[in-house]
Amino acid sequence: MRKIVYLILALGLVWLAKLSYDVAQYSQTIPQLQQQLDQTQQRYALLNDQFVAVQRQAQNNRVVEPAEDMVTMPATMTGVAPIILIKQHLQLIQFAVEQQQFIYALEHLNQLQQQIVQYAVAPALQQSLMKAIEQDRLAIQQFVLAQTQQQQQLDHLLQQLDQKIQQEISNPNITLQKTATGSWWQLFRLERVEQPATDLMNRHVLLKEAQLRLLLASQALNQGQTSEYRKSVQEVIQLLVKLPDQNSQQIRSRLEKVLNLPAVPTPKLTTLGLLG
């Protein structure tokens, strides 16, 4: 029994010694950790100060840069630079006119006219540019008006021809095209060799195709696609050439007159020519 008590006491002493050793170790470690924590806080504070300084420097640079730009702007806007900028703007407007973007072109002409006074150019050149821009604006407006009127006339004529073709499709009676005046008996002459029977048999199909192509021509005309419009009208004429009846040839003749109408020329900017 005593041995057990001695053993318990010995274990208790060993445990107390171990606790004392651990406490001593912790007592030495805590100051070291506190020192490391203080050093870390100092480093963090230093980094924070440096970050704030960098932010302030960046803000100062942002404030200074516009001032520098305002100072150097007149230097860059003098000499040849303004002429180049104006010319590039006018080239963009000319391209818009050629692409039938008239609203865009007029808006940018107005914008350029307002910006001309801000460019460092000679007063005489500035006055000439303002006058030329006004002439270009008027020329574009007149071009749009003339083109619209011509397109309306052509579209109305194409609609009439389309109705005529529709009547011809529905009309089973065929009147062959009359030849030059001659003997009365020539009016009843059969032309089996000169007028192939296949043309008369395919008349309905050809007229229907001509009607569809004429519709495409009308759509292209309304969209300002001049090349597509002329191509479609020429295709209709080629189809009608194959038909021997008088009505089809009358339609073909009217289409040829429509195709030969002079197109309204696209205006060239006089302001762009003024700059060379």
Helices and strands as residue ranges (DSSP letters): H 2-76, H 81-98, H 102-116, H 123-170, G 184-188, H 197-201, H 203-222, H 226-241, H 246-259, H 270-275
